[in-house]
Amino acid sequence: MGGAAALAAFPASARHPADPIARALAAAGGQPLLSRVRVIAWSGIARMMIGRTPVDLMIETRIEPFARARSDTWLTSEGRSAMQTIMVERDSAFLVHNGAQTSLPQPQAYFERQKLAAYSYLLLAPASLSPSGRRGITAIRDGYPPIALTLAPDGRIASADYTLAGPPPNPPLVHQHLLFTGTVTAQGIRFPRTTSILQNGRPVLRMTITDFSVELDPS
């Protein structure tokens, strides 16, 4: 009785010290719940580096894991009237600006699809997972590059390394190193609050989520 109570006092991720996959799944909300995620969505603020110039943005994003995504951004200084939207489908992508929708060229569409998929990988359950040492996981999903995840001691995902490529047989385009801090929670799903992205070693984006929501498939 006392042993069971003591065990319950620790997070589930602490009960699997040698299994990074079990620890990561537990820290993110547990496999049963993660498997039911239909949509993740957030709003927040971001600072993007365009060359050496920082640009402050507002951002709203909605992702159906490994299916489709939409990301709305606008300059903090200009408001929603200057909003630009990227919409990503399974095999295409579109830019919407000033009321006009334009299909992105295939290489750019392919790139945007992979870039937004990094956030789907953070849900773990939709991908095939394999351990890489005590604090590492390699995740892969058909049609996307693999991603290497590094865990914090408590099982949360602390960083990721992800190489984006053009359409086959093109060579890799860019290496991204993503750093995650803080946590937001909705419907029992835990997700990084702040994401910082280095692209080929250069900082390109820092995004902080201010509002986070999750849609689950019915149990």
MIDOSE-1310 file (N, C-alpha, C; in nm, 2 decimals, decimal comma, always signed):
residues 219
mgga	+0,08/-0,12/+0,00/+0,00/+0,00/+0,00/+0,09/+0,13/+0,00; +0,18/+0,13/+0,10/+0,27/+0,24/+0,10/+0,36/+0,26/-0,02; +0,40/+0,14/-0,08/+0,48/+0,14/-0,20/+0,40/+0,20/-0,32; +0,28/+0,16/-0,33/+0,19/+0,21/-0,44/+0,17/+0,36/-0,43
aala	+0,15/+0,41/-0,31/+0,13/+0,55/-0,29/+0,26/+0,62/-0,32; +0,37/+0,57/-0,29/+0,50/+0,64/-0,32/+0,52/+0,64/-0,47; +0,49/+0,53/-0,54/+0,50/+0,53/-0,68/+0,42/+0,63/-0,75; +0,29/+0,65/-0,70/+0,20/+0,74/-0,76/+0,24/+0,88/-0,75
afpa	+0,33/+0,91/-0,65/+0,37/+1,05/-0,63/+0,47/+1,10/-0,73; +0,53/+1,01/-0,81/+0,63/+1,04/-0,91/+0,56/+1,04/-1,05; +0,60/+1,13/-1,14/+0,55/+1,13/-1,28/+0,58/+1,00/-1,34; +0,49/+0,96/-1,44/+0,51/+0,83/-1,50/+0,64/+0,82/-1,57
sarh	+0,69/+0,93/-1,63/+0,82/+0,93/-1,70/+0,93/+0,89/-1,61; +0,92/+0,91/-1,48/+1,03/+0,88/-1,38/+1,03/+0,73/-1,36; +0,93/+0,66/-1,39/+0,92/+0,51/-1,37/+0,99/+0,43/-1,47; +1,04/+0,49/-1,58/+1,10/+0,42/-1,69/+1,24/+0,49/-1,72
padp	+1,33/+0,49/-1,62/+1,45/+0,56/-1,64/+1,54/+0,52/-1,76; +1,52/+0,39/-1,80/+1,61/+0,33/-1,90/+1,54/+0,33/-2,04; +1,41/+0,37/-2,05/+1,33/+0,36/-2,17/+1,30/+0,51/-2,21; +1,37/+0,57/-2,31/+1,34/+0,70/-2,34/+1,21/+0,72/-2,41
iara	+1,16/+0,62/-2,48/+1,03/+0,63/-2,55/+0,92/+0,63/-2,45; +0,92/+0,54/-2,35/+0,82/+0,54/-2,25/+0,82/+0,67/-2,17; +0,94/+0,73/-2,14/+0,95/+0,85/-2,06/+0,90/+0,97/-2,14; +0,93/+0,97/-2,27/+0,88/+1,08/-2,35/+0,73/+1,08/-2,37
laaa	+0,68/+0,96/-2,40/+0,53/+0,95/-2,41/+0,46/+0,99/-2,29; +0,51/+0,95/-2,17/+0,45/+0,98/-2,04/+0,45/+1,13/-2,02; +0,57/+1,19/-2,05/+0,58/+1,34/-2,03/+0,49/+1,42/-2,11; +0,46/+1,37/-2,23/+0,38/+1,45/-2,33/+0,23/+1,42/-2,31
ggqp	+0,19/+1,33/-2,22/+0,05/+1,31/-2,19/+0,01/+1,16/-2,20; +0,10/+1,07/-2,24/+0,06/+0,93/-2,24/+0,02/+0,88/-2,38; +0,06/+0,76/-2,42/+0,03/+0,71/-2,56/-0,12/+0,71/-2,59; -0,20/+0,66/-2,50/-0,35/+0,65/-2,53/-0,40/+0,79/-2,57
llsr	-0,37/+0,89/-2,50/-0,42/+1,03/-2,52/-0,35/+1,09/-2,65; -0,22/+1,07/-2,66/-0,15/+1,12/-2,78/-0,20/+1,06/-2,91; -0,24/+0,93/-2,90/-0,29/+0,87/-3,02/-0,43/+0,92/-3,07; -0,50/+0,99/-2,98/-0,63/+1,05/-3,01/-0,63/+1,19/-3,06
vrvi	-0,51/+1,25/-3,07/-0,50/+1,39/-3,11/-0,54/+1,41/-3,25; -0,64/+1,49/-3,28/-0,68/+1,52/-3,41/-0,63/+1,65/-3,46; -0,62/+1,75/-3,37/-0,58/+1,88/-3,41/-0,50/+1,94/-3,29; -0,39/+2,01/-3,32/-0,33/+2,10/-3,22/-0,34/+2,24/-3,28
awsg	-0,36/+2,34/-3,20/-0,37/+2,48/-3,25/-0,31/+2,57/-3,14; -0,26/+2,68/-3,19/-0,20/+2,78/-3,09/-0,20/+2,92/-3,15; -0,20/+3,01/-3,06/-0,16/+3,15/-3,10/-0,05/+3,19/-3,02; +0,03/+3,29/-3,07/+0,15/+3,33/-2,99/+0,22/+3,45/-3,06
iarm	+0,34/+3,47/-3,01/+0,43/+3,57/-3,06/+0,55/+3,51/-3,12; +0,62/+3,58/-3,21/+0,74/+3,52/-3,27/+0,83/+3,63/-3,31; +0,96/+3,61/-3,30/+1,06/+3,69/-3,36/+1,14/+3,62/-3,47; +1,13/+3,67/-3,59/+1,19/+3,60/-3,70/+1,31/+3,69/-3,75
migr	+1,42/+3,62/-3,78/+1,54/+3,69/-3,83/+1,53/+3,69/-3,99; +1,53/+3,80/-4,05/+1,54/+3,81/-4,19/+1,67/+3,87/-4,22; +1,77/+3,79/-4,26/+1,91/+3,83/-4,26/+1,95/+3,86/-4,12; +1,99/+3,99/-4,09/+2,03/+4,03/-3,96/+1,92/+4,12/-3,89
tpvd	+1,81/+4,13/-3,96/+1,70/+4,22/-3,91/+1,60/+4,14/-3,84; +1,57/+4,17/-3,71/+1,46/+4,10/-3,64/+1,33/+4,15/-3,67; +1,23/+4,07/-3,69/+1,09/+4,11/-3,73/+1,00/+4,04/-3,63; +0,92/+4,12/-3,56/+0,82/+4,07/-3,46/+0,69/+4,04/-3,52
lmie	+0,64/+3,92/-3,50/+0,51/+3,87/-3,56/+0,42/+3,82/-3,46; +0,29/+3,82/-3,49/+0,18/+3,75/-3,43/+0,16/+3,62/-3,51; +0,12/+3,51/-3,45/+0,11/+3,39/-3,52/-0,01/+3,31/-3,47; -0,08/+3,25/-3,56/-0,19/+3,15/-3,53/-0,17/+3,03/-3,62
trie	-0,16/+2,91/-3,55/-0,13/+2,79/-3,63/-0,23/+2,68/-3,59; -0,27/+2,60/-3,69/-0,36/+2,49/-3,67/-0,30/+2,37/-3,75; -0,28/+2,26/-3,68/-0,22/+2,14/-3,74/-0,30/+2,02/-3,72; -0,33/+1,95/-3,83/-0,38/+1,81/-3,82/-0,26/+1,72/-3,85
pfar	-0,21/+1,65/-3,75/-0,08/+1,59/-3,75/-0,06/+1,51/-3,88; +0,05/+1,54/-3,95/+0,09/+1,48/-4,08/-0,02/+1,47/-4,18; -0,11/+1,56/-4,18/-0,22/+1,57/-4,28/-0,22/+1,71/-4,34; -0,25/+1,81/-4,27/-0,26/+1,94/-4,32/-0,23/+2,04/-4,21
arsd	-0,20/+2,17/-4,25/-0,17/+2,27/-4,15/-0,20/+2,41/-4,21; -0,22/+2,50/-4,12/-0,25/+2,64/-4,16/-0,17/+2,73/-4,06; -0,10/+2,82/-4,11/-0,03/+2,92/-4,03/-0,05/+3,06/-4,07; -0,11/+3,14/-3,99/-0,14/+3,28/-4,01/-0,04/+3,37/-3,94
twlt	+0,03/+3,46/-4,01/+0,12/+3,55/-3,94/+0,10/+3,69/-3,99; +0,13/+3,78/-3,90/+0,12/+3,93/-3,94/+0,22/+4,00/-3,85; +0,26/+4,11/-3,91/+0,36/+4,20/-3,83/+0,29/+4,26/-3,71; +0,35/+4,25/-3,60/+0,29/+4,31/-3,48/+0,26/+4,46/-3,50
segr	+0,34/+4,53/-3,57/+0,32/+4,67/-3,59/+0,21/+4,70/-3,69; +0,16/+4,61/-3,77/+0,06/+4,64/-3,87/-0,08/+4,58/-3,84; -0,09/+4,47/-3,76/-0,22/+4,41/-3,73/-0,26/+4,31/-3,83; -0,38/+4,25/-3,80/-0,43/+4,14/-3,88/-0,46/+4,18/-4,03
samq	-0,47/+4,31/-4,06/-0,50/+4,35/-4,20/-0,39/+4,31/-4,29; -0,27/+4,29/-4,23/-0,15/+4,25/-4,31/-0,12/+4,11/-4,31; -0,22/+4,02/-4,27/-0,20/+3,88/-4,24/-0,16/+3,81/-4,37; -0,07/+3,71/-4,35/-0,03/+3,62/-4,46/-0,05/+3,48/-4,41
timv	-0,10/+3,40/-4,50/-0,14/+3,26/-4,46/-0,06/+3,16/-4,55; -0,01/+3,06/-4,48/+0,04/+2,94/-4,55/-0,05/+2,82/-4,52; -0,10/+2,76/-4,62/-0,18/+2,64/-4,61/-0,11/+2,52/-4,67; -0,10/+2,42/-4,59/-0,03/+2,30/-4,64/-0,12/+2,18/-4,64
erds	-0,13/+2,12/-4,76/-0,21/+1,99/-4,77/-0,11/+1,88/-4,79; -0,16/+1,76/-4,82/-0,08/+1,64/-4,83/+0,02/+1,65/-4,94; -0,02/+1,71/-5,05/+0,07/+1,71/-5,17/+0,08/+1,85/-5,23; +0,04/+1,96/-5,16/+0,04/+2,09/-5,22/+0,05/+2,19/-5,10
aflv	+0,07/+2,32/-5,14/+0,07/+2,43/-5,04/+0,04/+2,56/-5,11; -0,02/+2,65/-5,03/-0,07/+2,77/-5,09/-0,03/+2,89/-5,00; -0,01/+3,00/-5,06/+0,01/+3,13/-4,99/-0,11/+3,22/-5,02; -0,17/+3,27/-4,91/-0,28/+3,36/-4,92/-0,24/+3,50/-4,86
hnga	-0,25/+3,60/-4,95/-0,21/+3,74/-4,90/-0,29/+3,84/-4,98; -0,34/+3,94/-4,91/-0,43/+4,04/-4,97/-0,55/+3,98/-5,05; -0,60/+3,87/-4,99/-0,72/+3,81/-5,05/-0,69/+3,72/-5,17; -0,56/+3,71/-5,21/-0,53/+3,63/-5,33/-0,46/+3,50/-5,29
qtsl	-0,50/+3,39/-5,34/-0,44/+3,26/-5,31/-0,35/+3,21/-5,43; -0,22/+3,18/-5,39/-0,13/+3,14/-5,49/-0,07/+3,00/-5,46; -0,07/+2,91/-5,55/+0,00/+2,78/-5,53/+0,15/+2,80/-5,52; +0,21/+2,74/-5,42/+0,35/+2,74/-5,41/+0,42/+2,65/-5,51
pqpq	+0,53/+2,68/-5,56/+0,61/+2,58/-5,65/+0,64/+2,46/-5,57; +0,65/+2,34/-5,64/+0,66/+2,22/-5,57/+0,78/+2,21/-5,47; +0,90/+2,26/-5,50/+1,00/+2,26/-5,40/+0,97/+2,33/-5,28; +0,91/+2,45/-5,29/+0,87/+2,53/-5,17/+0,76/+2,46/-5,09
ayfe	+0,66/+2,40/-5,17/+0,55/+2,33/-5,10/+0,60/+2,22/-5,02; +0,70/+2,14/-5,08/+0,76/+2,03/-5,01/+0,83/+2,07/-4,89; +0,90/+2,18/-4,90/+0,98/+2,24/-4,78/+0,88/+2,28/-4,67; +0,78/+2,35/-4,70/+0,68/+2,40/-4,60/+0,61/+2,28/-4,53
rqkl	+0,58/+2,18/-4,61/+0,51/+2,06/-4,55/+0,61/+1,99/-4,45; +0,73/+1,98/-4,48/+0,83/+1,92/-4,39/+0,85/+2,01/-4,27; +0,86/+2,14/-4,29/+0,89/+2,23/-4,18/+0,78/+2,22/-4,07; +0,65/+2,23/-4,12/+0,55/+2,22/-4,02/+0,53/+2,09/-3,96
aays	+0,58/+1,98/-4,03/+0,56/+1,85/-3,97/+0,65/+1,83/-3,85; +0,75/+1,91/-3,82/+0,83/+1,90/-3,70/+0,74/+1,91/-3,58; +0,64/+1,99/-3,58/+0,55/+2,00/-3,47/+0,46/+1,88/-3,45; +0,43/+1,81/-3,56/+0,35/+1,68/-3,55/+0,44/+1,58/-3,48
ylll	+0,57/+1,58/-3,51/+0,66/+1,48/-3,45/+0,66/+1,50/-3,30; +0,64/+1,61/-3,25/+0,64/+1,63/-3,10/+0,53/+1,56/-3,03; +0,43/+1,51/-3,11/+0,32/+1,43/-3,05/+0,36/+1,29/-3,04; +0,47/+1,25/-3,10/+0,53/+1,12/-3,08/+0,44/+1,00/-3,14
apas	+0,32/+0,99/-3,09/+0,24/+0,87/-3,12/+0,21/+0,85/-3,27; +0,20/+0,96/-3,35/+0,18/+0,93/-3,49/+0,30/+0,88/-3,57; +0,41/+0,87/-3,51/+0,54/+0,83/-3,58/+0,59/+0,70/-3,53; +0,68/+0,64/-3,60/+0,75/+0,52/-3,56/+0,87/+0,56/-3,48
lsps	+0,89/+0,51/-3,36/+0,99/+0,56/-3,27/+1,09/+0,45/-3,24; +1,22/+0,49/-3,23/+1,32/+0,40/-3,19/+1,41/+0,47/-3,09; +1,46/+0,40/-2,99/+1,55/+0,47/-2,89/+1,69/+0,49/-2,95; +1,75/+0,60/-2,90/+1,89/+0,63/-2,94/+1,96/+0,67/-2,81
grrg	+2,02/+0,57/-2,74/+2,08/+0,60/-2,61/+1,97/+0,62/-2,50; +2,01/+0,67/-2,39/+1,92/+0,68/-2,27/+1,83/+0,81/-2,29; +1,87/+0,91/-2,36/+1,80/+1,03/-2,37/+1,77/+1,07/-2,51; +1,77/+0,98/-2,61/+1,74/+1,01/-2,74/+1,64/+0,92/-2,81
itai	+1,57/+0,98/-2,90/+1,47/+0,90/-2,98/+1,48/+0,95/-3,13; +1,48/+0,85/-3,22/+1,46/+0,88/-3,36/+1,32/+0,85/-3,40; +1,25/+0,95/-3,46/+1,11/+0,93/-3,50/+1,11/+0,95/-3,65; +1,02/+0,86/-3,71/+1,01/+0,87/-3,86/+0,86/+0,85/-3,90
rdgy	+0,82/+0,91/-4,00/+0,69/+0,90/-4,06/+0,71/+0,89/-4,21; +0,64/+0,80/-4,27/+0,65/+0,78/-4,42/+0,62/+0,91/-4,49; +0,71/+0,95/-4,58/+0,69/+1,07/-4,66/+0,76/+1,19/-4,60; +0,82/+1,18/-4,48/+0,89/+1,29/-4,41/+1,03/+1,25/-4,37
ppia	+1,12/+1,34/-4,36/+1,25/+1,31/-4,31/+1,24/+1,26/-4,16; +1,34/+1,18/-4,12/+1,34/+1,15/-3,97/+1,38/+1,26/-3,89; +1,35/+1,26/-3,76/+1,39/+1,37/-3,67/+1,45/+1,30/-3,55; +1,56/+1,36/-3,50/+1,63/+1,31/-3,38/+1,59/+1,40/-3,26
ltla	+1,53/+1,34/-3,16/+1,48/+1,41/-3,04/+1,57/+1,38/-2,93; +1,60/+1,48/-2,85/+1,68/+1,47/-2,73/+1,59/+1,51/-2,61; +1,59/+1,42/-2,51/+1,50/+1,45/-2,39/+1,57/+1,52/-2,28; +1,49/+1,59/-2,20/+1,54/+1,65/-2,08/+1,53/+1,54/-1,97
pdgr	+1,59/+1,56/-1,85/+1,59/+1,45/-1,75/+1,45/+1,41/-1,71; +1,35/+1,50/-1,72/+1,21/+1,46/-1,69/+1,13/+1,40/-1,80; +1,19/+1,37/-1,91/+1,13/+1,31/-2,03/+1,07/+1,40/-2,13; +1,06/+1,53/-2,10/+1,01/+1,62/-2,20/+1,12/+1,63/-2,31
iasa	+1,07/+1,67/-2,43/+1,16/+1,69/-2,55/+1,23/+1,82/-2,53; +1,36/+1,82/-2,52/+1,44/+1,94/-2,50/+1,49/+2,00/-2,63; +1,52/+1,91/-2,73/+1,57/+1,96/-2,86/+1,54/+1,86/-2,97; +1,56/+1,91/-3,09/+1,54/+1,82/-3,21/+1,63/+1,86/-3,32
dytl	+1,67/+1,76/-3,40/+1,75/+1,79/-3,52/+1,68/+1,73/-3,64; +1,67/+1,81/-3,74/+1,58/+1,78/-3,85/+1,64/+1,84/-3,98; +1,66/+1,75/-4,08/+1,72/+1,80/-4,20/+1,61/+1,80/-4,31; +1,58/+1,92/-4,36/+1,48/+1,93/-4,46/+1,54/+1,91/-4,60
agpp	+1,46/+1,85/-4,69/+1,51/+1,82/-4,83/+1,41/+1,87/-4,93; +1,45/+1,88/-5,05/+1,36/+1,91/-5,16/+1,30/+1,78/-5,21; +1,21/+1,79/-5,31/+1,15/+1,67/-5,37/+1,26/+1,57/-5,41; +1,24/+1,44/-5,40/+1,34/+1,34/-5,44/+1,36/+1,36/-5,59
pnpp	+1,49/+1,35/-5,64/+1,61/+1,30/-5,57/+1,69/+1,42/-5,52; +1,64/+1,53/-5,50/+1,72/+1,65/-5,46/+1,79/+1,62/-5,33; +1,91/+1,68/-5,31/+1,98/+1,67/-5,18/+1,92/+1,75/-5,07; +1,96/+1,72/-4,95/+1,91/+1,80/-4,83/+1,93/+1,95/-4,86
lvhq	+1,83/+2,03/-4,81/+1,84/+2,18/-4,83/+1,89/+2,25/-4,71; +1,85/+2,21/-4,59/+1,88/+2,28/-4,47/+1,87/+2,20/-4,34; +1,96/+2,22/-4,25/+1,95/+2,15/-4,12/+1,89/+2,24/-4,02; +1,79/+2,20/-3,95/+1,73/+2,27/-3,84/+1,76/+2,21/-3,70
hllf	+1,80/+2,29/-3,61/+1,82/+2,25/-3,47/+1,71/+2,33/-3,39; +1,62/+2,26/-3,33/+1,51/+2,32/-3,25/+1,53/+2,30/-3,10; +1,51/+2,41/-3,03/+1,53/+2,40/-2,88/+1,39/+2,43/-2,82; +1,35/+2,36/-2,72/+1,22/+2,37/-2,66/+1,23/+2,40/-2,51
tgtv	+1,15/+2,50/-2,46/+1,15/+2,53/-2,32/+1,00/+2,56/-2,28; +0,98/+2,53/-2,15/+0,84/+2,56/-2,10/+0,74/+2,46/-2,15; +0,62/+2,47/-2,09/+0,52/+2,37/-2,13/+0,38/+2,44/-2,13; +0,30/+2,41/-2,23/+0,16/+2,45/-2,23/+0,08/+2,32/-2,23
taqg	-0,04/+2,32/-2,17/-0,12/+2,20/-2,16/-0,26/+2,22/-2,20; -0,32/+2,13/-2,27/-0,46/+2,13/-2,31/-0,51/+1,99/-2,32; -0,62/+1,95/-2,27/-0,68/+1,82/-2,28/-0,59/+1,71/-2,24; -0,50/+1,74/-2,14/-0,40/+1,64/-2,10/-0,28/+1,63/-2,18
irfp	-0,27/+1,70/-2,30/-0,15/+1,70/-2,38/-0,06/+1,81/-2,34; +0,07/+1,78/-2,33/+0,17/+1,87/-2,29/+0,26/+1,90/-2,41; +0,29/+2,03/-2,44/+0,35/+2,07/-2,56/+0,45/+2,18/-2,53; +0,56/+2,20/-2,60/+0,66/+2,31/-2,56/+0,59/+2,45/-2,58
rtts	+0,62/+2,53/-2,48/+0,57/+2,67/-2,49/+0,66/+2,75/-2,58; +0,79/+2,74/-2,58/+0,88/+2,82/-2,66/+0,96/+2,73/-2,75; +0,97/+2,77/-2,87/+1,05/+2,70/-2,97/+1,15/+2,80/-3,03; +1,28/+2,76/-3,03/+1,38/+2,84/-3,09/+1,44/+2,76/-3,20
ilqn	+1,46/+2,81/-3,32/+1,50/+2,74/-3,44/+1,63/+2,80/-3,49; +1,73/+2,72/-3,50/+1,86/+2,75/-3,57/+1,86/+2,68/-3,70; +1,89/+2,75/-3,81/+1,89/+2,70/-3,94/+2,03/+2,70/-4,00; +2,09/+2,59/-4,02/+2,23/+2,58/-4,06/+2,32/+2,66/-3,96
grpv	+2,29/+2,65/-3,83/+2,36/+2,72/-3,73/+2,32/+2,86/-3,70; +2,23/+2,92/-3,77/+2,20/+3,06/-3,75/+2,06/+3,07/-3,69; +2,04/+3,15/-3,59/+1,90/+3,17/-3,53/+1,81/+3,23/-3,64; +1,69/+3,17/-3,66/+1,60/+3,22/-3,76/+1,46/+3,25/-3,69
lrmt	+1,42/+3,19/-3,58/+1,29/+3,21/-3,52/+1,29/+3,17/-3,38; +1,22/+3,25/-3,30/+1,18/+3,22/-3,16/+1,04/+3,24/-3,14; +0,96/+3,14/-3,11/+0,82/+3,15/-3,10/+0,77/+3,11/-2,96; +0,68/+3,19/-2,90/+0,63/+3,16/-2,77/+0,48/+3,15/-2,78
itdf	+0,42/+3,03/-2,74/+0,28/+3,01/-2,74/+0,21/+3,08/-2,63; +0,11/+3,15/-2,65/+0,03/+3,22/-2,55/-0,10/+3,15/-2,52; -0,16/+3,08/-2,62/-0,28/+3,01/-2,61/-0,27/+2,88/-2,69; -0,31/+2,77/-2,62/-0,29/+2,64/-2,68/-0,42/+2,56/-2,67
svel	-0,46/+2,49/-2,77/-0,58/+2,40/-2,77/-0,55/+2,27/-2,84; -0,63/+2,17/-2,81/-0,62/+2,04/-2,86/-0,76/+1,98/-2,89; -0,78/+1,92/-3,01/-0,90/+1,85/-3,04/-0,87/+1,70/-3,04; -0,95/+1,62/-2,97/-0,92/+1,48/-2,96/-1,03/+1,40/-3,03
dps	-0,99/+1,29/-3,09/-1,10/+1,19/-3,14/-1,17/+1,14/-3,02; -1,30/+1,11/-3,03/-1,38/+1,06/-2,92/-1,32/+0,93/-2,87; -1,32/+0,91/-2,74/-1,26/+0,78/-2,69/-1,35/+0,66/-2,72
